[in-house]
Structures are given as C-alpha cells and as structure tokens.
Amino acid sequence: MTSFREKCYQRLRSVPSGKVTTYAAIAKSLNSRAYRAVGSAMRANTDQKIPCHRVICSDGRVGNYNRGQKLKIRILKKEGVTVMNGRISLDTYEAKLKS
C-alpha cells in the first residue's frame, strides 16, 4: 500500500517546471482535506528529485521550504515563475492536478 506521503510526491511530480500547485490542491486531488498533512510530507522530503519548491499556499504566498524560503524563490524564478512581494499569481502559474 502506498503511503499518503508517497501519493503526495507522485502527484507533485506531475507539476511541470514553471508551474506551481497548492497544499490544498494536492490534498483535494487525493480526495482528502488534509492539506496540513501535505505540508508535513513536503517538509519531510529529502529527495531533491521531488519538486517540493513548486508547492505554495492557497493565497499565493510562497510558503516554507525545507531548504529555506529564499532558495525556494530563487528556484521558482529560475523556472520562470514571477514572485512579487512573496506571492505568486495562481491565475497565471497554477498547474491543474487530476483527481
């Protein structure tokens, strides 16, 4: 059986470079309301191949990153995501996740 964390990581792998998703969107795509558990999964990740930097808050705030928020912003900008005042436009950059 696949753990909730692994399901979160699998779903996140579908988010392409230059796009973001939210903790809530990942939870919803897994038929769950456990967005805080999604955050815990992202925080616990140690595999650099899983793009946890692409997960942001539902209000567009960049949110935390286990390697530091400044690095998260740098990586997102390098991928072409515009970050203004610590926020990202979900209308522009949100990847739609399949349920």
Helices and strands as residue ranges (DSSP letters): H 4-12, E 21-22, H 23-29, H 35-44, G 52-54, E 55-56, H 69-78, H 90-93
